[in-house]
Every structure is written in C-alpha cells, then in structure tokens.
Amino acid sequence: MAVSELGLRWRRALPIWAAPAATAACALGACVLLRVRDPREDGAYGICPWLLLTGTWCPGCGSLRALDRLLAGDVRGASGYNVLTLLTLPVLVYAWLAWALPASVTRHWPRVGHAPSRAIRALAVLVVAYWVARNLPWAPFTLLAPGP
C-alpha cells in the first residue's frame, strides 16, 4: 500500500472536525506551556538558531515572549517583543475559523487558501522588510528588536 493511499484512508476514517480540533488542542497546549514556563528566563526554550549563527534577529525572534505577554493581557509588552506576531495572529485565527467552521457559515468569507499570488508576494516583502528593519542600528528601527 502506498503512503498516499494510507493518508487518504486516515482522512476518510476521521471526522471532518478532527484536524481543526487537534490543531486547536495543540495551540491550547502551547499556550498552557507558555504560562507554566516563562520564555523570558534565559535558556527556557533554547536560542534561535538564526540568532546563534548570525547574531542578528530573525522575523520570529521574540515571538514566544510576545505570546506569553499577550496571554497575560499585556498587549504593549507583547508589541515590544515582536510586533509582527501581533499582526499575524488575527490572520491565523481567521484562517483557522475558515477551516473549522462549516461552509454554510463561511460561504461569504474570503478564502484564505486561495490568496492571490500578489498577496503572497506582498506578505513575503513585508516579512523581509521587517527582518531587515529590526536589525538596523538606528532609531526608530531599534524599537523593532526584541526587548530584554
């Protein structure tokens, strides 16, 4: 039996809500872990490989600390660690809802999975621009670097 056939059998055997529910359970588990183990402690979750190799911040550096602050209700503190995370979260929640809710509820919603190539290119340009800007040594770009 080919691997692709096995994958199709599993998908047919699972209810339609299983994958979104498993994704939500994993996200909830990650949130609980963030509240139990503080990412602001040195070495709590390791170090970013990009930061270790290059000494510069990647677009994701500070995301765990930003999510931890957001879970604590500190939006301003979260934006100090990684503002891109705060901008990305509503998009991720929207995409999850569009996936998890029945088509009868979301039929008039714009489809996330069918984003035009221009939107994908614009998102890539935004991430790269953020990556470069947060590593520039001049004000106001230094505000984009993750806080201590």
ROSE-4610 file (N, C-alpha, C; in Angstrom, 1 decimal, always signed):
// ROSE-4610
residu = [M/M/M/A/A/A/V/V/V/S/S/S/E/E/E/L/L/L/G/G/G/L/L/L/R/R/R/W/W/W/R/R/R/R/R/R/A/A/A/L/L/L/P/P/P/I/I/I/W/W/W/A/A/A/A/A/A/P/P/P/A/A/A/A/A/A/T/T/T/A/A/A/A/A/A/C/C/C/A/A/A/L/L/L/G/G/G/A/A/A/C/C/C/V/V/V/L/L/L/L/L/L/R/R/R/V/V/V/R/R/R/D/D/D/P/P/P/R/R/R/E/E/E/D/D/D/G/G/G/A/A/A/Y/Y/Y/G/G/G/I/I/I/C/C/C/P/P/P/W/W/W/L/L/L/L/L/L/L/L/L/T/T/T/G/G/G/T/T/T/W/W/W/C/C/C/P/P/P/G/G/G/C/C/C/G/G/G/S/S/S/L/L/L/R/R/R/A/A/A/L/L/L/D/D/D/R/R/R/L/L/L/L/L/L/A/A/A/G/G/G/D/D/D/V/V/V/R/R/R/G/G/G/A/A/A/S/S/S/G/G/G/Y/Y/Y/N/N/N/V/V/V/L/L/L/T/T/T/L/L/L/L/L/L/T/T/T/L/L/L/P/P/P/V/V/V/L/L/L/V/V/V/Y/Y/Y/A/A/A/W/W/W/L/L/L/A/A/A/W/W/W/A/A/A/L/L/L/P/P/P/A/A/A/S/S/S/V/V/V/T/T/T/R/R/R/H/H/H/W/W/W/P/P/P/R/R/R/V/V/V/G/G/G/H/H/H/A/A/A/P/P/P/S/S/S/R/R/R/A/A/A/I/I/I/R/R/R/A/A/A/L/L/L/A/A/A/V/V/V/L/L/L/V/V/V/V/V/V/A/A/A/Y/Y/Y/W/W/W/V/V/V/A/A/A/R/R/R/N/N/N/L/L/L/P/P/P/W/W/W/A/A/A/P/P/P/F/F/F/T/T/T/L/L/L/L/L/L/A/A/A/P/P/P/G/G/G/P/P/P]
num = [1/1/1/2/2/2/3/3/3/4/4/4/5/5/5/6/6/6/7/7/7/8/8/8/9/9/9/10/10/10/11/11/11/12/12/12/13/13/13/14/14/14/15/15/15/16/16/16/17/17/17/18/18/18/19/19/19/20/20/20/21/21/21/22/22/22/23/23/23/24/24/24/25/25/25/26/26/26/27/27/27/28/28/28/29/29/29/30/30/30/31/31/31/32/32/32/33/33/33/34/34/34/35/35/35/36/36/36/37/37/37/38/38/38/39/39/39/40/40/40/41/41/41/42/42/42/43/43/43/44/44/44/45/45/45/46/46/46/47/47/47/48/48/48/49/49/49/50/50/50/51/51/51/52/52/52/53/53/53/54/54/54/55/55/55/56/56/56/57/57/57/58/58/58/59/59/59/60/60/60/61/61/61/62/62/62/63/63/63/64/64/64/65/65/65/66/66/66/67/67/67/68/68/68/69/69/69/70/70/70/71/71/71/72/72/72/73/73/73/74/74/74/75/75/75/76/76/76/77/77/77/78/78/78/79/79/79/80/80/80/81/81/81/82/82/82/83/83/83/84/84/84/85/85/85/86/86/86/87/87/87/88/88/88/89/89/89/90/90/90/91/91/91/92/92/92/93/93/93/94/94/94/95/95/95/96/96/96/97/97/97/98/98/98/99/99/99/100/100/100/101/101/101/102/102/102/103/103/103/104/104/104/105/105/105/106/106/106/107/107/107/108/108/108/109/109/109/110/110/110/111/111/111/112/112/112/113/113/113/114/114/114/115/115/115/116/116/116/117/117/117/118/118/118/119/119/119/120/120/120/121/121/121/122/122/122/123/123/123/124/124/124/125/125/125/126/126/126/127/127/127/128/128/128/129/129/129/130/130/130/131/131/131/132/132/132/133/133/133/134/134/134/135/135/135/136/136/136/137/137/137/138/138/138/139/139/139/140/140/140/141/141/141/142/142/142/143/143/143/144/144/144/145/145/145/146/146/146/147/147/147/148/148/148]
x = [+0.8/+0.0/+0.9/+0.6/+1.4/+1.1/+2.0/+1.9/+0.7/+0.5/-0.6/-1.9/-2.0/-3.3/-3.6/-2.5/-2.7/-3.2/-2.6/-3.1/-4.5/-5.0/-6.4/-7.3/-6.9/-7.7/-7.8/-6.8/-6.9/-7.8/-7.7/-8.6/-10.0/-10.3/-11.7/-12.2/-11.3/-11.7/-12.0/-11.3/-11.5/-12.7/-13.4/-14.5/-13.9/-14.7/-14.3/-13.8/-14.2/-13.8/-12.5/-12.0/-10.8/-9.6/-9.2/-8.0/-8.1/-9.1/-9.2/-9.2/-9.8/-9.9/-8.5/-7.7/-6.4/-5.5/-5.6/-4.8/-5.1/-6.4/-6.8/-6.2/-6.3/-5.7/-4.2/-3.5/-2.1/-1.8/-2.6/-2.4/-2.7/-3.7/-4.1/-2.9/-2.4/-1.3/-0.1/+0.2/+1.3/+1.1/-0.1/-0.4/-0.3/-0.7/-0.6/+0.9/+1.7/+3.1/+3.8/+3.4/+3.9/+3.6/+2.5/+2.1/+2.8/+3.2/+3.8/+5.3/+5.9/+7.4/+7.6/+8.2/+8.3/+9.4/+9.1/+10.1/+11.1/+10.8/+11.7/+12.9/+12.9/+14.1/+15.1/+16.4/+17.4/+17.4/+17.5/+17.5/+16.3/+15.2/+13.9/+13.5/+13.6/+13.3/+14.4/+15.6/+16.7/+16.9/+17.7/+18.0/+17.7/+17.3/+17.0/+18.3/+18.2/+19.4/+19.9/+19.0/+19.5/+20.3/+19.8/+20.5/+21.8/+21.8/+23.1/+24.1/+23.7/+24.7/+25.1/+24.2/+24.5/+24.6/+24.0/+24.0/+22.9/+22.1/+21.0/+19.6/+18.6/+17.3/+16.6/+15.9/+15.1/+13.7/+12.8/+11.4/+10.7/+11.0/+10.3/+10.9/+12.1/+12.7/+11.8/+11.6/+10.7/+9.3/+8.9/+7.5/+7.0/+7.8/+7.4/+7.1/+8.0/+7.9/+6.7/+6.4/+5.3/+4.0/+3.9/+2.7/+2.5/+3.6/+3.5/+2.9/+3.4/+2.8/+1.4/+1.1/-0.3/-1.2/-0.8/-1.6/-1.8/-0.9/-1.0/-1.8/-2.3/-3.1/-2.3/-1.0/-0.1/+0.2/-0.7/-0.5/+0.7/+0.9/+2.0/+3.3/+3.4/+4.6/+4.9/+3.8/+3.9/+4.4/+4.0/+4.4/+5.9/+6.4/+7.8/+8.7/+8.2/+9.0/+8.9/+7.7/+7.6/+6.3/+6.3/+5.0/+4.5/+5.3/+4.8/+3.9/+4.3/+3.4/+2.0/+1.9/+0.6/-0.2/+0.5/-0.2/-0.6/+0.2/-0.1/-1.2/-1.3/-2.3/-3.8/-4.3/-5.6/-5.8/-4.8/-4.8/-4.9/-4.1/-4.1/-5.4/-6.0/-7.3/-8.4/-8.3/-9.3/-9.2/-7.9/-7.7/-8.2/-8.0/-8.4/-10.0/-10.6/-12.1/-12.6/-12.0/-12.5/-12.3/-11.4/-11.1/-12.1/-12.3/-13.0/-14.5/-15.0/-16.5/-17.1/-18.3/-18.9/-19.1/-19.1/-19.2/-20.4/-21.5/-22.7/-22.5/-21.6/-21.3/-20.3/-19.3/-18.2/-18.4/-19.5/-19.6/-19.3/-19.6/-19.3/-18.0/-17.2/-15.9/-14.9/-13.9/-12.9/-12.1/-11.7/-10.9/-9.5/-8.9/-7.5/-6.6/-7.1/-6.3/-6.1/-6.9/-6.9/-6.4/-5.4/-4.8/-4.1/-4.4/-3.7/-2.2/-1.5/+0.0/+0.5/-0.2/+0.2/+0.2/-0.8/-0.9/+0.2/+0.6/+1.6/+3.0/+3.2/+4.4/+4.5/+3.4/+3.4/+3.7/+3.2/+3.5/+4.9/+5.5/+6.9/+7.8/+7.4/+8.2/+8.0/+6.8/+6.7/+7.5/+7.6/+8.4/+9.9/+10.4/+11.8/+12.1/+11.2/+11.4/+11.5/+10.6/+10.6/+11.9/+12.4/+13.6/+14.8/+14.9/+16.0/+15.9/+14.7/+14.5/+14.8/+14.4/+14.6/+16.1/+17.0/+18.4/+19.2/+18.5/+19.2/+19.5/+20.7/+21.2/+20.6/+19.8/+19.4/+18.0/+17.7/+16.3/+15.5/+14.3/+13.4/+13.4/+14.3/+14.3/+14.7/+15.4/+15.8/+14.6/+13.5/+12.3/+11.7/+12.1/+11.6/+12.4/+13.5/+14.3/+13.6/+13.7/+13.0/+13.6/+12.7/+13.1/+13.9/+14.4/+15.2/+14.2]
y = [-1.2/+0.0/+1.2/+2.2/+3.4/+4.3/+5.2/+6.1/+7.0/+7.5/+8.4/+7.7/+6.4/+5.7/+5.6/+5.4/+5.3/+6.6/+7.7/+9.0/+9.3/+8.9/+9.0/+8.2/+7.0/+6.2/+6.8/+7.4/+8.0/+9.2/+10.0/+11.2/+10.8/+9.7/+9.2/+8.7/+8.1/+7.5/+8.5/+9.7/+10.7/+11.6/+12.0/+13.0/+14.3/+15.1/+16.3/+17.4/+17.3/+18.2/+17.8/+16.7/+16.1/+17.0/+17.3/+18.1/+19.5/+20.2/+21.6/+21.4/+20.4/+20.2/+19.9/+19.0/+18.7/+19.9/+20.7/+21.9/+22.9/+23.0/+23.9/+23.3/+22.0/+21.4/+21.6/+21.5/+21.8/+23.2/+24.2/+25.6/+25.9/+25.2/+25.4/+24.9/+23.7/+23.1/+24.0/+24.6/+25.5/+26.8/+27.3/+28.4/+28.1/+26.9/+26.4/+26.3/+25.7/+25.6/+27.0/+28.0/+29.3/+29.9/+29.6/+30.2/+29.4/+28.2/+27.4/+27.7/+27.8/+28.0/+29.3/+30.3/+31.7/+31.7/+32.1/+32.2/+33.4/+34.3/+35.4/+35.0/+33.8/+33.3/+32.8/+33.1/+32.6/+31.1/+30.7/+29.3/+28.5/+29.1/+28.4/+27.5/+28.1/+27.3/+27.2/+27.5/+27.4/+28.8/+28.8/+30.0/+29.9/+30.9/+30.9/+30.5/+29.5/+29.1/+30.2/+31.0/+32.1/+33.1/+33.5/+34.4/+33.8/+32.5/+31.9/+31.9/+31.7/+31.6/+33.0/+33.9/+35.2/+36.4/+36.3/+37.4/+38.4/+38.1/+39.1/+38.5/+39.3/+38.9/+38.4/+37.2/+36.8/+37.3/+37.2/+37.8/+37.1/+35.9/+35.3/+35.5/+36.1/+36.3/+37.1/+36.6/+37.3/+36.9/+36.0/+35.6/+34.9/+34.0/+33.3/+34.3/+35.2/+36.2/+37.1/+37.4/+38.2/+37.5/+36.2/+35.4/+35.3/+35.1/+35.0/+36.3/+37.4/+38.7/+38.9/+38.5/+38.6/+37.7/+36.5/+35.6/+36.2/+37.1/+37.7/+39.0/+39.4/+40.6/+41.8/+41.7/+42.9/+43.1/+43.7/+43.9/+44.8/+45.9/+46.8/+46.0/+45.2/+44.4/+43.4/+42.8/+41.9/+42.6/+43.8/+44.5/+44.9/+45.0/+45.3/+44.1/+42.9/+41.7/+41.4/+41.4/+41.1/+41.6/+42.7/+43.3/+42.5/+41.8/+41.0/+39.9/+39.3/+38.3/+38.8/+40.0/+40.6/+40.8/+41.2/+41.4/+40.1/+39.0/+37.7/+36.9/+37.1/+36.3/+36.4/+37.6/+37.7/+37.0/+37.0/+36.3/+34.8/+34.3/+32.8/+32.4/+33.2/+32.9/+32.9/+33.9/+33.9/+32.6/+32.3/+31.1/+29.8/+29.7/+28.5/+28.5/+29.6/+29.7/+29.3/+29.8/+29.5/+28.0/+27.4/+25.9/+25.1/+25.6/+24.8/+24.9/+26.1/+26.3/+25.7/+25.3/+24.7/+25.8/+25.2/+26.1/+27.0/+26.5/+27.3/+28.6/+28.6/+29.8/+30.7/+30.1/+30.9/+31.1/+30.8/+30.9/+32.2/+33.3/+34.7/+35.2/+34.5/+34.9/+34.8/+35.7/+35.5/+34.3/+33.5/+32.2/+32.5/+32.1/+32.3/+31.4/+30.2/+29.2/+29.6/+30.5/+30.9/+32.4/+32.7/+34.1/+34.3/+35.4/+35.7/+35.8/+35.5/+35.5/+36.8/+37.9/+39.2/+39.4/+38.9/+39.0/+38.2/+37.0/+36.2/+36.9/+37.5/+38.3/+39.5/+40.2/+41.3/+40.9/+39.8/+39.3/+38.9/+38.3/+38.0/+39.2/+40.2/+41.5/+42.1/+42.1/+42.6/+41.9/+40.6/+39.9/+40.2/+40.2/+40.5/+42.0/+42.9/+44.3/+44.4/+43.7/+43.7/+43.1/+42.0/+41.3/+42.3/+43.0/+43.9/+45.1/+45.7/+46.9/+46.6/+45.4/+45.2/+45.0/+44.8/+44.7/+45.9/+47.0/+48.3/+48.9/+49.5/+50.1/+51.5/+52.1/+53.4/+53.5/+54.5/+54.8/+55.2/+54.9/+54.2/+52.7/+52.2/+50.8/+49.9/+50.5/+49.7/+49.3/+50.0/+49.6/+48.3/+47.9/+46.6/+45.4/+45.6/+44.5/+44.0/+42.7/+42.1/+42.8/+43.1/+43.7/+42.6/+43.1/+42.2/+41.3]
z = [+0.0/+0.0/+0.0/-0.9/-1.0/+0.2/+0.5/+1.6/+1.3/+0.1/-0.2/+0.0/-0.3/-0.1/+1.4/+2.2/+3.7/+4.2/+3.7/+4.1/+3.8/+2.6/+2.2/+3.1/+3.5/+4.4/+5.7/+6.3/+7.6/+7.5/+6.4/+6.3/+6.2/+5.5/+5.4/+6.7/+7.5/+8.7/+9.8/+9.8/+10.8/+10.5/+11.5/+11.2/+10.7/+10.1/+9.4/+10.5/+11.7/+12.7/+13.4/+13.2/+13.9/+13.7/+12.5/+12.3/+12.9/+12.7/+13.3/+14.9/+15.4/+16.8/+17.4/+16.6/+17.0/+17.0/+16.0/+15.9/+17.0/+17.4/+18.5/+19.8/+20.0/+21.2/+21.3/+20.2/+20.2/+20.5/+20.0/+20.3/+21.7/+22.3/+23.7/+24.6/+24.2/+25.0/+24.9/+23.8/+23.7/+24.6/+24.6/+25.5/+27.0/+27.3/+28.7/+29.1/+28.2/+28.4/+28.5/+27.7/+27.9/+29.2/+29.8/+31.1/+32.2/+32.0/+33.0/+33.0/+31.9/+31.8/+31.1/+31.8/+31.3/+30.3/+29.0/+28.0/+28.2/+29.1/+29.4/+30.2/+30.8/+31.6/+30.6/+30.8/+29.9/+29.8/+28.5/+28.2/+28.4/+28.7/+29.0/+27.8/+26.6/+25.4/+24.4/+24.8/+23.9/+23.3/+22.2/+21.5/+20.0/+19.4/+17.9/+17.2/+16.3/+15.5/+14.7/+14.1/+13.2/+14.1/+15.3/+16.1/+16.6/+16.9/+17.3/+16.2/+14.9/+13.8/+13.3/+13.3/+12.6/+13.6/+14.8/+15.7/+15.4/+14.4/+14.1/+14.4/+14.5/+14.8/+13.6/+13.7/+12.6/+12.7/+11.8/+11.9/+13.1/+13.5/+14.6/+16.0/+16.1/+17.4/+18.3/+19.4/+20.4/+20.4/+19.5/+19.3/+20.6/+21.1/+22.3/+23.5/+23.6/+24.7/+24.4/+23.1/+22.8/+23.1/+22.7/+23.0/+24.5/+25.3/+26.7/+27.3/+26.8/+27.3/+26.9/+25.7/+25.2/+26.0/+26.4/+27.2/+28.6/+29.0/+30.3/+30.2/+29.0/+28.8/+28.6/+28.4/+28.2/+26.7/+26.0/+24.6/+24.3/+25.1/+24.9/+25.0/+26.1/+26.3/+25.2/+24.7/+23.6/+22.3/+22.1/+20.9/+21.0/+22.2/+22.4/+22.1/+22.1/+21.7/+20.2/+19.7/+18.2/+17.7/+17.1/+16.6/+15.4/+14.7/+13.5/+14.0/+15.2/+15.8/+16.1/+16.6/+16.9/+15.6/+14.5/+13.3/+12.6/+12.9/+12.2/+12.9/+14.2/+15.0/+14.5/+14.2/+13.7/+12.4/+11.5/+10.2/+10.5/+11.4/+11.8/+12.4/+13.2/+13.8/+12.7/+11.8/+10.7/+9.9/+9.5/+8.7/+9.4/+10.7/+11.5/+11.5/+11.7/+11.7/+10.4/+9.3/+7.9/+7.7/+8.3/+8.1/+9.0/+10.2/+11.2/+11.1/+10.8/+10.7/+9.4/+9.5/+8.3/+7.1/+5.9/+4.8/+4.8/+5.4/+5.4/+6.2/+7.2/+8.0/+7.2/+6.6/+6.0/+4.5/+3.9/+2.4/+1.8/+2.6/+2.1/+2.5/+3.3/+3.7/+2.6/+2.5/+1.5/+1.9/+0.9/+1.2/+1.4/+2.5/+2.8/+1.9/+1.7/+0.9/-0.5/-1.0/-2.4/-2.5/-1.7/-1.8/-3.1/-3.7/-5.0/-4.8/-5.9/-5.8/-5.4/-5.8/-5.4/-3.8/-3.2/-1.7/-1.1/-1.6/-1.1/-1.2/-2.4/-2.6/-1.7/-1.5/-0.6/+0.8/+1.2/+2.6/+2.7/+1.7/+1.7/+1.8/+1.0/+1.1/+2.5/+3.1/+4.4/+5.4/+5.4/+6.3/+6.2/+4.9/+4.7/+5.1/+4.8/+5.2/+6.7/+7.4/+8.9/+9.4/+8.8/+9.1/+9.0/+7.9/+7.7/+8.7/+8.8/+9.6/+11.1/+11.6/+13.1/+13.4/+12.4/+12.6/+12.3/+11.9/+11.6/+13.0/+13.1/+14.4/+14.7/+13.8/+14.0/+14.6/+15.3/+15.8/+14.6/+14.4/+15.3/+15.0/+14.2/+13.9/+15.1/+16.0/+17.2/+18.0/+17.8/+18.6/+18.1/+16.9/+16.4/+16.9/+17.5/+18.0/+19.3/+19.6/+20.8/+22.0/+23.0/+24.2/+25.1/+26.2/+27.1/+27.8]
